[in-house]
């Protein structure tokens, strides 16, 4: 018999991993935001300074802003994983409905798709639904259009 969901014990194991990653990521985000604040303060203190310095500070702030956004997105994904644990749907592929491999969830605890489902999303790999509806370029249709 195939499992339809992870056991409560397994869900608690995943929850512990996610809680640890969430705490670490929030700490990293706070550090990034602190760096951004310090750079902005330094820029305000040194008005009229060297244009090259201003440009490098702007570049660094832009880089940190992108890093912060990625961390915020990761935090949101981890929090959504905790919701799925709470409602016991964690680890179920949103595409196939099958269980996502435990090893994948240990490496990517916020995953919502199995490796197979994720692979089918890559450009050049038509999804099963699309593949059955239309022939690929160079393939002939079974029923050519009537003129």
Secondary structure, 3 states (H helix, E strand, C coil): CCCCCCCHHHHHHHHHHHHHHHHHHHHHHHHHHHHHHHHHHHHHHCCCCCHHHHHHHHHHHHHHHHHHHHHHHHHHHHHHHHHHHHCCCCCECCCCCCECCHHHHHHCCCCCCCHHHHHHHCCCCCCHHHHHHCCCCCCCCCCCCCC
